[in-house]
Amino acid sequence: MNSTQDPDGLLELILDRCIQICGVESGSLMLIDEKQSVLDAVTSRGMNQQLLRETKLKIGQGITGMAASTGKAKLVNDVSKDPDYIQVKEEIKSELVAPMIVEDDIIGVISLDSNRLNAFTPEMLEIVSVLANQAGQIFKNLQTIRSLEQRTKIQATLIEISKVVSSTLDQNEVFDSIMVTMEKSLRLEKGSIVLFNKEEALLRIVAASGLSPEEIEKGTYQPGEGITGKVYESGEPIIIESVASHPDFLNRVGYLSHFKHDPHNVSLLCAPILSEQTTLGVVNAFIVQNKHTDLKSFLDFLQVVASIISQSIKIQNLVEEAKKEISRENIQLKRELKNKYKFGSLIGKAASMEKMFEKIQLVADSRASVLITGESGTGKEMIANAIHYNSSRSENPFIKINCAAIPENLLESELFGHKKGSFTGAVTDKKGKFELADTGTIFLDEIGEMDLNLQSKLLRVLQEREIEAIGSTKAKKVDVRIIAATNAELEQLVAEKKFRADLFYRLNVVKINTPPLRDRVEDIPLLMNHFLEKYTKDNNKSIKGISREASRLLLKYRWPGNVRELENVIERAVVLAQDEILNEDDFSDILSNMVEMPESTVEVSHTNHTESTSGMEPLDLGSGRLTSGQLDGLDGRAMEIVVSEVESRLIQYAMKKFRYTKTRVAKFLGINRNTLDKKIKELNIEY
């Protein structure tokens, strides 16, 4: 008995041994069906099988039923004298019944019959009772093992389904894989996932196991219609033990036609797919029952699957919403970029800038190569942005690369890509910038720093419109518009044979030169206000403007770093400012970099006091001497004019000495700042 793992074979073996020991003609082994409170004959010898199936002894009915009810073995050597006996066969004269008891639970009985009177002895009853209890224990253990095996299979299937769900975001693929996994791993007969379609207001099969596409198409239900509709409406799981006889089963898709054996032995399990307070649909499975099927465990499993499906739908909805949001943001960003790099948004009113904007407008929608030249900080990258985002390629990639920022040995791989194993460290294939920019634009900054060998490969891209990755023998066509920029004199590099002449002419189809800031001084106030507004907002400051003195200081500065330097200076001043108005003290950093103009070029404005005195000789205060003619011309105003002239000269000297920093000037003169401002106004001093 301990050598077999087959419960049916074990029961037959036990019954055969009992019949052999007692030397009788027939017998049966019955298990208690607790749901129907009857004895179910699972195996027999010498008995009419159909009669046994039709004769369902109730617990407590007959000699056998009494033993199953009381748990007491009984020996009857003359059945005609026992009032509890129920005749099954006319020839039976004696009967022995032993209950199968495991841990005080009665799980069944062994019943032996004989055509002879007095066929059984007390010793036989004792032996059969021991065998019945031992068989009951072994059978119970096997039931536990089978239940554990079923649960292990269920757990393994859930793990497999979890892997499927986490491996893809394609909802249809997830649903189909769940059904395939359930059918393959648990050998479920049929099953389907039914979801509510809001547009149609119908429940519709979205994935199924063992159904044709035509049958799946038939699988639609109104909420509340059939078993599926009722589970959707109630939100409660259900077990239908015999689906064929259930009044709510519609068999709309023809499930029962797939079960060639007894359809009345087919059970249906349904679990709602819930999401918070909403029912999304139903998952169901058909199972052909046997004696050992644990439908409750299968329903628990199905509810977990329903939860996984719910999470998959939720994730898919979040992904779709994220995609929509990203799409909306992408569209908005592209609109902002287009607006940002419209020609009218590039700041400048100088004639040189207007001429440049006109050229950008003309070249933007062509596919001609553009070479942008100019000093560092003049906005070459912004010009490239403006060209791309105002072209027909604006919806396609815009790839930027700084040729001077990447070592020569890596730049080729960055530009053209490489194949796995083409050099040490190339562990995977890599796409280059040109391939990523296909159908769009590539911006090559600092093109003058590119190695001569790479220049030849770049020339091929311009001529043949194709690239070849490192380690590849196959060229690939690309459609890329090239915009290059440099602050170097490429003509000089060509003359020095440091830059290929043929590449220069290919790049220099349209040349755009960005003027330095010192050559468009009229744009400085516009740029100052733009950067002030930008960084005041970015740094959450409440700066209202720049003082007149500070503005004059910024206008006098040469700006060797061009617009980029101006932007950095304004940003630094905003970050460090403590007042609502930026004054010259907030720009002390650039004062130390200013180049003093020669004395002869400094225009010193004289006061109007001497100009109002007609006919008088010019005052020569520098010599320390005044002529009688000069003194006579100052009649009545000598003290005022002479003192004013001295003060004016002294203030202008101090202003120049301390680079127009009024705080330092006032300290040098020994007066306070307000007095200095008053004197400058009274004496009409310009600086």
Buried (B, 14 or more C-beta within 10 A) or exposed (E): EEEEEEBEEBBBBBBEBBBEBBEBBBBBBBBBBEEEBBBBBBBBBEBEEEEBEEBBBEBEBBBBBBBBBEBEBBBBBEBEEBEBBEEBEEEBBBBBBBBBBBEEEBBBBBBBBBBBEEBBEEEBBEBBBEBBBBBBBBBBEBBEEBEEEBBEBBEEBBEBBEEBBEEEEEBEBBBBBBBBBBBEBBEBBBBBBBBBEEEEEBBBBBBBBBBEEEBBEEBBBEBEBBBBBBBBBEEEBBBBBBBBEBEBBEEBBEBBEBBEEEBEBBBBBBBBBBBEEEBBBBBBBBBBBEEEBBBEBBBBBBBBBBBBBBEBBEBBEEEEEEEEEEEEEEEEEEEEBBEBBBBEEBBBEBEBBEEBBEBBBEBBEBBEBBBBBBBEBBBBBBBBBBBBBBBEBBEBBBBBBBBEEBEEEEBBBBBBBBBEEBEEEBEEBBEBBBBBBBEBBBBBBBBBBBEEEBBEBBBBBBEEEEBBBBBBEEEBEBEBBBBBBBBBEBEEBBEEEEBBEEBBEBBBBBEBBBBBBEEBEEBBBBBBBBBBEBBBEEEEBEBEBBBEBBBBBBEBBEBBBBBBBBBBBBBBBBEEBEEEEBBBBBBBEBBEEEEEEEEEEEEBEBBEBBEEBEEBBEBEEEEEEBEEEBBEBBEEEBEEBBEBBEBBBBBBBBBBEBBBBBBBBBBBBEBEEEEBEEBBEEBEBEB
